[in-house]
Amino acid sequence: MHRVTLLGKPGCHLCDDARSVISKVAGELGVSWEEIDIESSRELYDKYWEMIPVTLVDGVQHDFWRVSEDRLRAALSG
């Protein structure tokens, strides 16, 4: 079973867009997902602050800045 993680921060409009896509695709495929605020960890902030939103699939970076619905669906269907 796959797991999606969205790394973002409050007030990020691209994060809002990514959340919508992830919620839709994960919901349709029955995949669980979580969101982590990069401001909760200095390590996450230092690594990802210029790239948010970042999407991880099974702990591996999948996308950043924009989430492609088709690409995410393909990754989760395989």
N, C-alpha and C positions, 0 to 999 in steps of 0.2 A: 504494500500500500504506500502510495506516495504522500509526501507532506510538503506543503508550500509555506514559505516564510516570506513576509513582506517586511523589509527594513525601510523605515521612513522616519518622519518627525512631524509634530503638529504644525499646521499652517502651510503644509506643502501641497500645492494644488496638483502636482503630478502624482503625489502619493494618493490623493483622492481618486484620480483617474485609475491608477493601478489597483487600488482597493476594489473598485467597481468591477474591473475585468476579472480579477482573481476570485472575487466572491461569486460572480456569475459562472465562470468555468468550473471552479471547485465544487460549487453547489450542484451543477448539472452532472458532474462526474462522481460525486460522493467522496471527494477528497477533502481531508481536513487541512486547515490553514491557520496561521497565526500572524500577528503583526507585532513587531518589536520596534520600539522607539530608539533610534540610534543615540539619542541624548541620554539614555539610561546607562550607557557603557562608554567609557573613554576609548576603549579599544575599537568598538564598533564605529564611534564617531570619527576617530582618526582614519579608519580604513575606508569608510563609505560616504563621508559628508559631501563630497563632490559628485557622487553618483546616484543619490537617492531619487526616486525609489529604486531599491534593489530587490529583485525577486530571486529567491533560492528555491530550488527543487531538490528535496532530499539532502539539504545542506550544501549544495553546490550552486554557485552563482549561475543563474539562467538568463536574466535580463537586467538592464538598468536604464534609468530615465523613463522609458516607455515599456509597457507590457503588451506584447502582441497576443491577442486572443488566440489566433490560429497556432502560433508557436507554442504557447502554454498548453493548449489542448493536445497538441501532438506529443509534447513531453510527458503529459500525464496519462495519455492513452497507451503509451508504449510500455 
